[in-house]
Amino acid sequence: MAGMDEQRVRGGPPQWWRHGPAWWDRWEGRAPRWPWRSTVVVTAFVLVGSNFAAHGQQGERAELDVFARVLLMVAGGLLLWRKRYPVAVVFGTAAAVMVYLGAGYPYGPVLLTVALACFSAIVAGHRRAAWAAMGMLWAGHVLVAHWLYPWLPPSGDSALSWGEEIVVATWVAAIVAVSELFRVRREQWARERAERAEAARRRADEERLRIARELHDVLAHSISVINVQAGVGLALLDTDPEQARSALTTIKATSKEALGEVRQVLDTLRAPGEAPRAPAPGLDRLPELVAQAASAGLTVDVEGEPPRLAPGTDLAAFRIVQEALTNVVRHSGSRHARVHLAHDSRVLRLRVDDDGPATGAEAGGSGNGLAGMRERAAALGGTIEAGTRPDGGFRVLAELPMTASAGP
């Protein structure tokens, strides 16, 4: 009752109304449904159709009696359990049909019951059991139709011709073949659904990683500048109010810019797929990075001119330079850095150097800066090298393709 109430609250149809193939229930983790409606329809069709078959085969096969109708009811009724106990049902229906035909009753819709049972067993994965049951049925039919018929009803019956026996064997093979074909198709559907789900998870993971990188790069750089300027402002608040005012002005401008970029990233979360309201930053904003670094006490020399790049490459190059300068502010005792840009028709080379030495002070970072730079470069098919120089400084060297490409 609770499940029905919940279904009514959601506004959907009740559970018993749902239709679909048997494997749908297994995909959604539910117990197989009782196929009572289809069982009633098939059993009624078998009973009514067998009456017509008996009329058409009158004089050739035995008349339908109570025992025949009981066998028809058993063969049809067993189908109610075909989703829960497919092996038992396919053998049960095959046995019932074999007894029915061995008793001389007319051919007809009764064969549909064993066909459905075989289909359900193969689709459920019990292939050998279904083959064995169908083979048992065919072997029993051969035995009755060609050797035991003199001792079985109807009296005066003759042996079935081998041509007719081939028709029966073809029918058995066709049922198995159709069932196998549907099983293969069902497995293909399941595999495609799993692949689509995996692709969706992978896209979601990649999007989360991209947003995490963006937020890290924006916040790490801006907060580093704010941290330095806040220290300057506190130190000079009493002795040099004008310089402290300048530091606070820088903090305000930097925080405003950071809030704008964070808002842009969050907008992509609220409205996925829509075009961003502001263009993504690129190397054309290098002068802004230089000015922000200068406000944090770091002098930056830029060598080379930024080329025209694809938007993804341009953003990655900007973020790599931004993160490298942020690390200089945080971790280096040097107050001077150099950014070198070079490119040819295929590769953009970025090099960011500082003279060190490393301060060894805790700067409050997450430690994901270099990892984020490597991920950005790898996503474009580029590379990142970062490490200390022989003279004690630190170097970040990035190579990015001039045209966007899919990385590993």
Secondary structure, DSSP 8 states (H G I E B T S, - for coil): -HHHHHHHHHT---GGG----HHHHHHTT------HHHHHHHHHHHHHHHHHHHHHTBTTB----HHHHHHHHHHHHGGGGTTT-HHHHHHHHHHHHHHHHHTT---STHHHHHHHHHHHHHHTT-HHHHHHHHHHHHHHHHHIIIIIGGGSSSTT-----HHHHHHHHHHHHHHHHHHHHHHHHHHHHHHHHHHHHHHHHHHHHHHHHHHHHHHHHHHHHHHHHHHHHHHHHHHHTTT-HHHHHHHHHHHHHHHHHHHHHHHHHHHHHHSTTS--SS----GGGHHHHHHHHHHTT-EEEEES------HHHHHHHHHHHHHHHHHHHHHBS-SEEEEEEEE-SSEEEEEEEE---B--------S-HHHHHHHHHHHTT-EEEEEE-TTS-EEEEEEEESS-----
